[in-house]
């Protein structure tokens, strides 16, 4: 018996009846020989971690654009916090931790430079529209590597539906959808307090009385409530009181941090960079990297430019903008 089969037997024996078992996956778009050691979901997790798109997350904005402080979250640290929260919930509920982790690690691979500011620009200038969850799916299905990562159906579904109108088909994906919100609400409060954008007394007291006054208390409350409310059920849910407090805290963050705050003062510049790059590359496709040019005839220049910009880090986008638009001094003779 190989290791993978032994792991699959343990899943069949120990996981909740509502869990998605590796041996029951709907599979990949392109068939592959099974790995003797790893289940299909472990293999998906590893492919995501080893991808270039995953490594670029370390230099993409979460809330604060190109922060100078070492302790502010980036898109990568956000992803890791989501994965940890999601795995804790999955383990407690007897669900598939490997599937949960793979979805969490891949959910933001398609995020633009400068966070949601970059996403908003591409959604406006690109006629079909742009959503980072759809771009994340595009990354793993097409853009990463030669032909995408060829992930399982369940991981791709969880990545696509971690936000938006549709719920993931697996409970593991539904956990990631909520864990994403638990993570960003709380770590964005933490960063906003560190930056002086918020003071502790600014936080809504009615929410803190339900969820807790500190970062760790709030996460602990939300995670325990999710586990207790979802135990033995075919859905992932939270109690009405905690769900309402979390939603109100999220609304508070939109009103006081995500829109129009000191944390966002550089966003107009960031939007200008993204729009300038888009318009310039559409008019000058020959300046795109050679590996992208072969796709222009198939998908059109606008689609290819969007893919290129969405994959940029904050730092690379600024460097390309300087290269294209900022004049260099004439060298001394």
Residue, then its C-alpha position, 0 to 999 in steps of 0.5 A: x500500500x502506498x502512502x497516498x492510499x493510506x492517507x485516503x483510507x484515513x480520510x474515509x474513516x475519520x473525516x466528517x460525512x460532510x467532508x470532501x474526500x481526496x479519493x472522491x474529487x471530481x478530478x482535473x481537466x487534464x488527467x495525471x498519474x496519481x502521486x504515490x505520496x500525496x493526495x490530489x489536494x496536497x498536490x494542489x497545495x504544493x503547486x500553489x506554494x511553488x508558483x511564481x504568482x504565490x511568491x509575488x504576493x509578498x510585494x502586493x498591497x493588502x491595505x497600506x500601499x508600499x508600506x515602509x513599516x516591516x509589520x504591516x500586512x501584505x497580500x502574502x501574510x494575509x493569505x497565510x493568516x486566512x490559511x491558518x484560520x481556515x485550517x483550524x476551523x476545518x480540523x475542528x469540524x472534521x473536514x479536509x484540511x488539505x483542500x481547505x489549505x489549498x483553496x486559502x493559499x490560492x484565493x488571492x493569486x489574481x490580485x492586482x498591484x495596489x490591492x483593490x485600487x488596482x482592481x477597480x481601475x482594471x474593472x473600469x478600463x477593461x470592457x469585460x470587467x475585472x474581478x480578482x477572484x476570477x483572475x485568481x482562477x485564470x492564473x491557476x487554469x491558464x497563466x501560471x506555468x505552461x498550461x496552468x497548474x491543472x488543479x482539481x475542480x474543488x480547489x478551483x471552485x473554492x478559489x473562484x467563489x471565495x467572494x462574490x454571489x455564489x458559495x463554494x460547493x464544498x464546506x472547505x471552500x465555504x470555510x475559506x470564504x468566511x476565514x478570509x473575512x475574519x482575517x482581513x477585518x481583524x488584521x486590518x484593524x491591527x494595521x490601522x491602529x499601528x498606523x494611527x489611522x484608528x485609535x482603540x476608542x474609535x472601534x464600535x463598542x457594541x461590536x467589541x462587547x460581542x467579539x472582544x477588545x483585542x485582536x486575538x480575542x476577536x479571532x478566537x470568538x469568531x472561530x469558536x462561534x463558527x465551529x460551534x454553529x457549524x458542528x454536525x451541519x451540512x453548511x458553514x455558518x455563524x450565530x446571528x449575534x456574532x455574524x451581525x457584530x462581524x458585519x457591523x465591524x466590517x462596515x465600520x472598516x469600510x467607513x473609516x479605513x477602506x474608503x477615504x482614510x489616511x491609509x488610502x491617500x496614495x490610492x489616486x496615484x496608484x490608480x494613475x499608475x495602473x491606468x497609465x500602464x494599461x493604456x500605454x501597453x495597449x497602444x504599444x504591444x511590442x513592449x510586452x514581454x515576448x512570452x505574452x505576444x503569442x497570446x495576443x492573436x488568440x485573446x486580444x491585446x486588452x486581455x493580455x495587458x490586463x493579465x500582465x498588469x494584474x500579475x505585477x507587484x507594487x514595486x514592479x508596477x512603479x518601476x515600469x511606470x518610471x521606465x515608460x513615463x519618467x524622463x531620464x537625465x541626458x548622460x554627461x559626454 
